[in-house]
């Protein structure tokens, strides 16, 4: 789907405020409400807008341990990757998983109640025999930056 300047204004506005009203969105996009809403629906149908979420200050709700984990599998057949990825997808404490190139196969972001809960999760992963050969744990001591808003302007200016 080819995006124009109006589509980009809509995407930037809903990234900044997922609860924006139809009228406010239309004003930011430079359209009347009905055509703006139709464009937003088209972006959703095309799979460009995949959802709307609230960003939580989790540490204000409960103590948590955030952990980054590198995982290397022992074998590198497609079936090994598929088995690992299916298992990871079913574990809610694993909030992100990236398949990466380089010296490791995956980087995971894990959020648990504490380090003991993280270790129990790792023990469970190892017990499932998912083909994990090595893993490294990095405890997050301070979040310096964690954005959910994508830099559309700078990314798309290089395409056009």
MDAnalysis code that builds the backbone (N, CA, C; Angstrom):
import MDAnalysis as mda
import numpy as np

u = mda.Universe.empty(480, n_residues=160, atom_resindex=np.repeat(np.arange(160), 3), trajectory=True)
u.add_TopologyAttr("name", ["N", "CA", "C"] * 160)
u.add_TopologyAttr("resid", np.arange(1, 161))
u.add_TopologyAttr("resname", ["UNK", "UNK", "UNK", "UNK", "UNK", "UNK", "UNK", "UNK", "UNK", "UNK", "UNK", "UNK", "UNK", "UNK", "UNK", "UNK", "UNK", "UNK", "UNK", "UNK", "UNK", "UNK", "UNK", "UNK", "UNK", "UNK", "UNK", "UNK", "UNK", "UNK", "UNK", "UNK", "UNK", "UNK", "UNK", "UNK", "UNK", "UNK", "UNK", "UNK", "UNK", "UNK", "UNK", "UNK", "UNK", "UNK", "UNK", "UNK", "UNK", "UNK", "UNK", "UNK", "UNK", "UNK", "UNK", "UNK", "UNK", "UNK", "UNK", "UNK", "UNK", "UNK", "UNK", "UNK", "UNK", "UNK", "UNK", "UNK", "UNK", "UNK", "UNK", "UNK", "UNK", "UNK", "UNK", "UNK", "UNK", "UNK", "UNK", "UNK", "UNK", "UNK", "UNK", "UNK", "UNK", "UNK", "UNK", "UNK", "UNK", "UNK", "UNK", "UNK", "UNK", "UNK", "UNK", "UNK", "UNK", "UNK", "UNK", "UNK", "UNK", "UNK", "UNK", "UNK", "UNK", "UNK", "UNK", "UNK", "UNK", "UNK", "UNK", "UNK", "UNK", "UNK", "UNK", "UNK", "UNK", "UNK", "UNK", "UNK", "UNK", "UNK", "UNK", "UNK", "UNK", "UNK", "UNK", "UNK", "UNK", "UNK", "UNK", "UNK", "UNK", "UNK", "UNK", "UNK", "UNK", "UNK", "UNK", "UNK", "UNK", "UNK", "UNK", "UNK", "UNK", "UNK", "UNK", "UNK", "UNK", "UNK", "UNK", "UNK", "UNK", "UNK", "UNK", "UNK", "UNK", "UNK", "UNK", "UNK"])
u.atoms.positions = np.array([
    [0.844, -1.182, 0.000],
    [0.000, 0.000, 0.000],
    [0.881, 1.235, 0.000],
    [0.659, 2.125, -0.909],
    [1.424, 3.370, -0.992],
    [0.789, 4.394, -0.055],
    [1.586, 4.970, 0.806],
    [1.104, 5.959, 1.760],
    [1.393, 7.363, 1.249],
    [0.446, 8.258, 1.479],
    [0.679, 9.654, 1.122],
    [0.847, 10.471, 2.403],
    [1.011, 11.774, 2.254],
    [1.267, 12.648, 3.401],
    [0.120, 12.623, 4.406],
    [-1.106, 12.503, 3.925],
    [-2.253, 12.458, 4.838],
    [-2.221, 11.170, 5.662],
    [-1.931, 10.054, 5.008],
    [-1.808, 8.784, 5.740],
    [-0.744, 8.890, 6.821],
    [0.370, 9.499, 6.495],
    [1.456, 9.634, 7.476],
    [1.031, 10.505, 8.649],
    [0.284, 11.582, 8.380],
    [-0.200, 12.431, 9.479],
    [-1.159, 11.650, 10.373],
    [-1.989, 10.825, 9.768],
    [-2.906, 9.985, 10.553],
    [-2.110, 9.016, 11.429],
    [-1.128, 8.351, 10.846],
    [-0.326, 7.385, 11.600],
    [0.445, 8.053, 12.729],
    [1.025, 9.198, 12.460],
    [1.757, 9.913, 13.516],
    [0.816, 10.326, 14.640],
    [-0.371, 10.787, 14.292],
    [-1.325, 11.231, 15.310],
    [-1.800, 10.079, 16.184],
    [-2.120, 8.939, 15.581],
    [-2.615, 7.831, 16.410],
    [-1.498, 7.165, 17.207],
    [-0.264, 7.260, 16.726],
    [0.860, 6.761, 17.538],
    [1.029, 7.623, 18.784],
    [0.891, 8.928, 18.615],
    [1.069, 9.843, 19.738],
    [-0.089, 9.741, 20.721],
    [-1.304, 9.460, 20.215],
    [-2.485, 9.397, 21.068],
    [-3.476, 8.409, 20.481],
    [-3.439, 7.187, 20.955],
    [-4.331, 6.155, 20.452],
    [-5.789, 6.387, 20.798],
    [-6.052, 7.333, 21.715],
    [-7.424, 7.637, 22.116],
    [-7.919, 8.939, 21.492],
    [-7.232, 9.404, 20.485],
    [-7.601, 10.657, 19.836],
    [-9.031, 10.545, 19.284],
    [-9.777, 11.620, 19.375],
    [-11.146, 11.600, 18.861],
    [-11.125, 11.663, 17.340],
    [-12.229, 11.251, 16.742],
    [-12.342, 11.309, 15.287],
    [-12.164, 12.736, 14.788],
    [-12.750, 13.678, 15.498],
    [-12.676, 15.074, 15.079],
    [-11.247, 15.602, 15.179],
    [-10.563, 15.310, 16.292],
    [-9.185, 15.778, 16.464],
    [-8.261, 15.125, 15.440],
    [-8.483, 13.860, 15.148],
    [-7.670, 13.173, 14.145],
    [-7.871, 13.814, 12.779],
    [-9.116, 14.094, 12.445],
    [-9.405, 14.722, 11.159],
    [-8.712, 16.082, 11.046],
    [-8.704, 16.847, 12.135],
    [-8.030, 18.153, 12.128],
    [-6.531, 17.990, 11.899],
    [-5.924, 17.043, 12.586],
    [-4.481, 16.830, 12.427],
    [-4.137, 16.338, 11.030],
    [-5.035, 15.542, 10.443],
    [-4.787, 14.999, 9.110],
    [-5.108, 15.999, 8.005],
    [-5.898, 17.024, 8.334],
    [-6.289, 18.001, 7.320],
    [-7.427, 17.521, 6.447],
    [-8.316, 16.703, 7.032],
    [-9.473, 16.166, 6.310],
    [-10.731, 16.399, 7.133],
    [-11.875, 16.179, 6.509],
    [-13.111, 16.148, 7.281],
    [-13.188, 14.774, 7.952],
    [-14.021, 14.637, 9.000],
    [-14.018, 13.398, 9.795],
    [-14.309, 12.114, 9.014],
    [-15.288, 12.102, 8.138],
    [-15.643, 10.845, 7.455],
    [-14.522, 10.338, 6.547],
    [-13.948, 11.157, 5.654],
    [-12.834, 10.644, 4.848],
    [-11.616, 10.240, 5.692],
    [-11.395, 10.962, 6.782],
    [-10.275, 10.617, 7.659],
    [-10.506, 9.250, 8.286],
    [-11.725, 9.035, 8.779],
    [-12.062, 7.759, 9.404],
    [-11.963, 6.617, 8.400],
    [-12.390, 6.875, 7.154],
    [-12.298, 5.848, 6.113],
    [-10.838, 5.505, 5.822],
    [-9.968, 6.510, 5.824],
    [-8.530, 6.248, 5.611],
    [-7.961, 5.421, 6.762],
    [-8.348, 5.759, 7.982],
    [-7.864, 5.003, 9.135],
    [-8.313, 3.544, 9.029],
    [-9.557, 3.305, 8.687],
    [-10.051, 1.942, 8.517],
    [-9.269, 1.208, 7.425],
    [-8.933, 1.915, 6.356],
    [-8.154, 1.316, 5.261],
    [-6.754, 0.927, 5.756],
    [-6.148, 1.771, 6.591],
    [-4.837, 1.462, 7.167],
    [-4.922, 0.252, 8.100],
    [-6.019, 0.148, 8.829],
    [-6.217, -1.012, 9.705],
    [-6.424, -2.287, 8.878],
    [-7.255, -2.198, 7.861],
    [-7.539, -3.360, 7.012],
    [-6.280, -3.848, 6.301],
    [-5.424, -2.916, 5.919],
    [-4.179, -3.273, 5.241],
    [-3.142, -3.865, 6.200],
    [-3.429, -3.855, 7.496],
    [-2.495, -4.412, 8.479],
    [-1.386, -3.460, 8.865],
    [-1.500, -2.194, 8.483],
    [-0.488, -1.201, 8.874],
    [-0.712, -0.780, 10.320],
    [-1.961, -0.572, 10.692],
    [-2.318, -0.329, 12.096],
    [-2.766, -1.673, 12.642],
    [-2.006, -2.190, 13.603],
    [-2.279, -3.544, 14.091],
    [-2.957, -3.579, 15.448],
    [-3.116, -2.427, 16.090],
    [-3.799, -2.422, 17.380],
    [-3.610, -1.108, 18.095],
    [-4.310, -0.977, 19.195],
    [-4.242, 0.206, 20.048],
    [-3.964, -0.280, 21.465],
    [-3.028, 0.359, 22.139],
    [-2.587, -0.146, 23.426],
    [-2.392, 0.996, 24.417],
    [-2.538, 0.660, 25.682],
    [-2.195, 1.589, 26.750],
    [-0.771, 1.281, 27.186],
    [0.004, 2.299, 27.429],
    [1.375, 2.124, 27.926],
    [1.330, 2.236, 29.440],
    [1.815, 1.215, 30.135],
    [1.713, 1.150, 31.582],
    [3.044, 1.445, 32.259],
    [2.964, 2.091, 33.413],
    [4.122, 2.253, 34.294],
    [4.073, 1.073, 35.258],
    [4.542, -0.073, 34.794],
    [4.372, -1.333, 35.512],
    [4.958, -1.307, 36.920],
    [6.071, -0.633, 37.093],
    [6.707, -0.592, 38.424],
    [5.840, 0.136, 39.454],
    [4.875, 0.923, 39.003],
    [3.948, 1.571, 39.931],
    [2.832, 0.619, 40.351],
    [2.678, -0.472, 39.612],
    [1.644, -1.458, 39.905],
    [2.204, -2.578, 40.788],
    [3.395, -3.050, 40.454],
    [4.005, -4.167, 41.172],
    [5.508, -4.152, 40.919],
    [6.271, -4.721, 41.842],
    [7.706, -4.848, 41.573],
    [7.917, -5.833, 40.428],
    [8.860, -5.526, 39.564],
    [9.133, -6.391, 38.419],
    [10.627, -6.490, 38.184],
    [10.999, -7.550, 37.506],
    [12.367, -7.704, 37.016],
    [12.270, -7.768, 35.502],
    [12.981, -6.875, 34.839],
    [13.066, -6.907, 33.385],
    [14.413, -7.506, 33.017],
    [14.378, -8.458, 32.107],
    [15.584, -9.197, 31.750],
    [15.669, -9.302, 30.235],
    [16.857, -9.076, 29.700],
    [17.133, -9.362, 28.301],
    [17.887, -10.692, 28.295],
    [17.530, -11.542, 27.366],
    [18.112, -12.887, 27.332],
    [18.540, -13.209, 25.899],
    [19.781, -13.609, 25.748],
    [20.272, -14.094, 24.453],
    [20.144, -15.610, 24.452],
    [19.670, -16.152, 23.344],
    [19.500, -17.601, 23.232],
    [20.163, -18.076, 21.944],
    [20.935, -19.141, 22.065],
    [21.508, -19.814, 20.901],
    [21.001, -21.251, 20.913],
    [20.469, -21.685, 19.801],
    [19.986, -23.055, 19.684],
    [21.131, -23.978, 19.284],
    [21.009, -25.244, 19.660],
    [22.036, -26.225, 19.327],
    [22.025, -26.623, 17.867],
    [20.854, -26.650, 17.257],
    [20.714, -27.005, 15.849],
    [20.006, -25.876, 15.126],
    [20.257, -25.790, 13.844],
    [19.727, -24.667, 13.077],
    [18.895, -25.110, 11.881],
    [18.087, -26.129, 12.091],
    [17.128, -26.530, 11.064],
    [15.855, -25.705, 11.255],
    [15.090, -25.569, 10.208],
    [13.858, -24.782, 10.297],
    [12.923, -25.331, 11.372],
    [12.873, -26.643, 11.506],
    [12.012, -27.254, 12.521],
    [12.436, -26.853, 13.931],
    [13.744, -26.683, 14.150],
    [14.238, -26.265, 15.463],
    [13.782, -24.840, 15.774],
    [13.894, -23.956, 14.780],
    [13.449, -22.571, 14.968],
    [11.939, -22.530, 15.203],
    [11.202, -23.283, 14.413],
    [9.735, -23.299, 14.543],
    [9.308, -23.770, 15.931],
    [9.923, -24.847, 16.423],
    [9.570, -25.382, 17.747],
    [9.845, -24.349, 18.831],
    [11.003, -23.707, 18.774],
    [11.358, -22.699, 19.763],
    [10.381, -21.525, 19.713],
    [10.111, -21.025, 18.516],
    [9.243, -19.856, 18.368],
    [7.807, -20.146, 18.806],
    [7.306, -21.331, 18.552],
    [5.965, -21.698, 19.024],
    [5.913, -21.677, 20.546],
    [6.916, -22.233, 21.179],
    [6.952, -22.272, 22.643],
    [7.037, -20.867, 23.225],
    [7.886, -20.032, 22.659],
    [8.060, -18.672, 23.152],
    [6.755, -17.888, 23.025],
    [6.034, -18.112, 21.943],
    [4.785, -17.396, 21.715],
    [3.721, -17.680, 22.759],
    [3.840, -18.779, 23.470],
    [2.824, -19.161, 24.453],
    [3.160, -18.722, 25.877],
    [4.269, -18.016, 26.075],
    [4.700, -17.637, 27.424],
    [4.507, -16.135, 27.610],
    [3.528, -15.723, 28.424],
    [3.214, -14.298, 28.542],
    [4.340, -13.446, 29.132],
    [5.185, -14.031, 29.952],
    [6.285, -13.258, 30.552],
    [7.341, -12.865, 29.522],
    [7.383, -13.573, 28.406],
    [8.285, -13.202, 27.311],
    [7.514, -12.207, 26.461],
    [7.817, -10.927, 26.657],
    [7.027, -9.865, 26.039],
    [7.543, -9.468, 24.667],
    [8.759, -9.894, 24.318],
    [9.301, -9.634, 22.983],
    [10.346, -10.690, 22.677],
    [10.432, -11.040, 21.402],
    [11.429, -12.000, 20.954],
    [11.826, -11.633, 19.539],
    [13.112, -11.471, 19.342],
    [13.637, -11.122, 18.022],
    [14.599, -12.205, 17.561],
    [14.424, -12.667, 16.352],
    [15.389, -13.544, 15.708],
    [16.457, -12.625, 15.120],
    [17.724, -12.872, 15.437],
    [18.787, -11.954, 15.036],
    [19.915, -12.684, 14.327],
    [20.652, -11.942, 13.541],
    [21.849, -12.478, 12.909],
    [23.043, -12.219, 13.811],
    [24.108, -12.923, 13.593],
    [25.303, -12.725, 14.409],
    [25.574, -13.941, 15.269],
    [26.120, -13.721, 16.431],
    [26.568, -14.807, 17.292],
    [25.487, -15.516, 18.074],
    [24.273, -14.975, 18.134],
    [23.171, -15.626, 18.839],
    [21.987, -15.742, 17.889],
    [21.021, -16.567, 18.267],
    [19.860, -16.769, 17.408],
    [18.687, -15.853, 17.764],
    [18.489, -15.602, 19.069],
    [17.346, -14.824, 19.526],
    [17.750, -13.886, 20.655],
    [17.039, -12.778, 20.736],
    [17.093, -11.908, 21.903],
    [15.665, -11.790, 22.410],
    [15.488, -12.059, 23.703],
    [14.173, -12.033, 24.323],
    [14.125, -10.933, 25.380],
    [12.972, -10.336, 25.520],
    [12.711, -9.424, 26.632],
    [11.718, -10.131, 27.537],
    [12.104, -10.305, 28.792],
    [11.314, -11.068, 29.748],
    [10.968, -10.160, 30.927],
    [9.712, -10.197, 31.352],
    [9.280, -9.427, 32.521],
    [8.654, -10.405, 33.501],
    [9.257, -10.495, 34.697],
    [8.757, -11.380, 35.747],
    [8.671, -10.601, 37.060],
    [8.086, -11.237, 38.059],
    [7.926, -10.583, 39.355],
    [9.275, -10.315, 40.026],
    [10.214, -11.208, 39.849],
    [11.540, -11.060, 40.447],
    [12.507, -11.999, 39.735],
    [13.760, -11.992, 40.179],
    [14.782, -12.816, 39.534],
    [14.514, -14.299, 39.762],
    [13.977, -14.660, 40.923],
    [13.639, -16.068, 41.160],
    [12.591, -16.547, 40.158],
    [11.598, -15.727, 39.870],
    [10.575, -16.099, 38.896],
    [11.194, -16.228, 37.503],
    [12.144, -15.353, 37.206],
    [12.843, -15.456, 35.919],
    [13.587, -16.789, 35.837],
    [14.287, -17.160, 36.908],
    [15.047, -18.411, 36.882],
    [14.122, -19.615, 36.738],
    [12.954, -19.571, 37.380],
    [11.992, -20.665, 37.211],
    [11.528, -20.743, 35.757],
    [11.329, -19.601, 35.117],
    [10.940, -19.579, 33.711],
    [12.033, -20.201, 32.848],
    [13.290, -19.847, 33.110],
    [14.408, -20.416, 32.355],
    [14.480, -21.925, 32.583],
    [14.336, -22.341, 33.828],
    [14.360, -23.777, 34.120],
    [13.260, -24.509, 33.353],
    [12.084, -23.884, 33.266],
    [10.986, -24.476, 32.506],
    [11.339, -24.562, 31.021],
    [11.920, -23.493, 30.475],
    [12.326, -23.513, 29.065],
    [13.322, -24.635, 28.799],
    [14.298, -24.756, 29.671],
    [15.315, -25.796, 29.495],
    [14.692, -27.183, 29.640],
    [13.737, -27.324, 30.543],
    [13.066, -28.600, 30.756],
    [12.196, -29.017, 29.580],
    [11.762, -28.081, 28.784],
    [10.932, -28.399, 27.615],
    [11.748, -28.957, 26.451],
    [13.059, -28.919, 26.584],
    [13.947, -29.416, 25.535],
    [13.628, -28.773, 24.185],
    [13.749, -27.458, 24.166],
    [13.484, -26.680, 22.962],
    [14.714, -26.505, 22.083],
    [15.802, -27.150, 22.467],
    [17.018, -27.054, 21.672],
    [17.929, -25.918, 22.085],
    [17.693, -25.336, 23.269],
    [18.548, -24.239, 23.733],
    [19.916, -24.809, 24.082],
    [20.933, -24.293, 23.410],
    [22.309, -24.721, 23.658],
    [22.965, -23.820, 24.697],
    [22.797, -22.502, 24.512],
    [23.382, -21.526, 25.436],
    [22.400, -20.376, 25.613],
    [22.472, -19.762, 26.794],
    [21.708, -18.531, 27.009],
    [22.505, -17.618, 27.926],
    [22.307, -16.347, 27.733],
    [22.943, -15.334, 28.573],
    [21.856, -14.398, 29.078],
    [21.979, -14.014, 30.326],
    [20.992, -13.181, 30.993],
    [21.575, -11.810, 31.277],
    [20.790, -10.775, 30.973],
    [21.180, -9.391, 31.265],
    [20.044, -8.741, 32.039],
    [20.290, -8.419, 33.300],
    [19.281, -7.790, 34.149],
    [19.221, -6.305, 33.800],
    [18.024, -5.805, 33.526],
    [17.853, -4.378, 33.237],
    [17.859, -3.641, 34.567],
    [18.837, -2.771, 34.757],
    [18.933, -2.012, 36.005],
    [18.276, -0.645, 35.903],
    [18.163, -0.140, 34.682],
    [17.522, 1.164, 34.489],
    [17.102, 1.271, 33.028],
    [15.870, 1.690, 32.795],
    [15.416, 1.928, 31.430],
    [15.778, 3.360, 31.061],
    [16.646, 3.494, 30.095],
    [17.085, 4.811, 29.642],
    [16.131, 5.351, 28.588],
    [15.726, 4.495, 27.671],
    [14.788, 4.879, 26.616],
    [14.056, 3.641, 26.147],
    [12.739, 3.763, 26.022],
    [11.924, 2.670, 25.504],
    [10.732, 3.292, 24.810],
    [10.848, 3.443, 23.525],
    [9.806, 4.105, 22.741],
    [8.919, 3.083, 22.053],
    [7.665, 3.429, 21.938],
    [6.754, 2.630, 21.139],
    [6.371, 3.373, 19.862],
    [6.646, 4.665, 19.822],
    [6.341, 5.482, 18.650],
    [7.458, 5.308, 17.634],
    [7.098, 4.927, 16.417],
    [8.084, 4.734, 15.360],
    [8.385, 6.060, 14.669],
    [9.634, 6.295, 14.284],
    [10.021, 7.562, 13.636],
    [9.647, 7.575, 12.154],
    [8.357, 7.638, 11.869],
    [7.871, 7.535, 10.492],
    [8.503, 8.555, 9.566],
    [8.594, 9.799, 10.018],
    [9.132, 10.850, 9.157],
    [10.514, 10.532, 8.643],
    [11.420, 10.145, 9.535],
    [12.789, 9.879, 9.100],
    [12.904, 8.571, 8.330],
    [12.079, 7.594, 8.683],
    [12.130, 6.318, 7.956],
    [11.611, 6.454, 6.535],
    [10.509, 7.141, 6.375],
    [9.868, 7.214, 5.069],
    [10.461, 8.289, 4.184],
    [11.187, 9.251, 4.756],
    [11.812, 10.279, 3.920],
    [12.909, 9.665, 3.048],
    [13.482, 8.560, 3.472],
    [14.523, 7.902, 2.698],
    [13.935, 7.057, 1.574],
    [12.639, 6.689, 1.700],
    [11.985, 5.873, 0.676],
    [11.495, 6.738, -0.469],
    [10.971, 7.910, -0.146],
    [10.370, 8.784, -1.162],
    [11.370, 9.595, -1.922],
])
